[in-house]
Amino acid sequence: MNINNLRDIGRLLFAALGSTRLRPFESEILGKGAGGDKTYPIDKKAEDLIISAFVALHEPLTILSEECGMMEILGGGAQVIIDPVDGSRNAVNGVPFYCTSIAVCDGSTFGDISLAYVINLLTGDEFWAERGKGAFFNGDQIGCQKDEPFYLVAYEAQTPARDVSGILRLLSEARRTRCLGATALDLALLAYGAVSVFIAPSPSRSFDFAAGYLLVKEAGGIMTDTTGQDFDKIAATLNTRIPLLASGNVRLHEKALKLLNA
């Protein structure tokens, strides 16, 4: 398994879904996925393409996917954590901000993630990282923000009435804020240097941030839970949920933690 395998899958997805731009309320609900969210046709189509591509590699793999849950290929092996469409509610509402996220784990914890891949399904832009080799955008190496201003703070609000009130001190210190609706792309943009800090106060699932975790780390950023606790040694499972704080550098992170936990 290498990054080129993931990029090949990305090309398949973009060819199949890159022209998809749904209009609001035109997509049926197929049911609920293993992650608990509603499954739409675009989720199912993306997942079927991804799993078929992994089966074609003829490698022992253990798939953890938002829709199908856990699936073993050739008896199981390296863990592959997939969100077929992160931001699927954006997709079905006609909002052009969603992606596919794939992370490959040598072991069972977030610290064991060795490969990460995120593709913007509308533009075809690719973000990837290899442990110890850096983070990349369309082939060019990228890095997080180096200085300390909160130029742009992005956030996820699963329950706005609760989540926004808890992060207002941080948002109030930002020059700009955005709630974009696709955690993996938010984290990819932080690795790219476009976002200073990303905050998700409600617990996020492994699928949402596994690839983003390695992207941020390899781009020189830092990612913990919202109290500042590292989660390198936490198991990446179907049921893992963690409130997230990611920052471009340690100084930004310290400032954000102080505002969140004052």
Secondary structure, DSSP 8 states (H G I E B T S, - for coil): --HHHHHHHHHHHHHHHTT----TT-S---EE-TTSSEE-HHHHHHHHHHHHHHHHTT--EEEEETTTEEEEETT--EEEEEEEEETHHHHHTT-S--EEEEEEESSSBGGGEEEEEEEETTT--EEEEETTTEEEETTEEE----S---SEEEE--SSHHHHHHHTHHHHHT-SEEE--S-HHHHHHHHHHTS-SEEEEEEEEEHHHHHHHHHHHHHTT-EEEETTS---TTSB--TT-EEEEEEESSHHHHHHHHHHH--
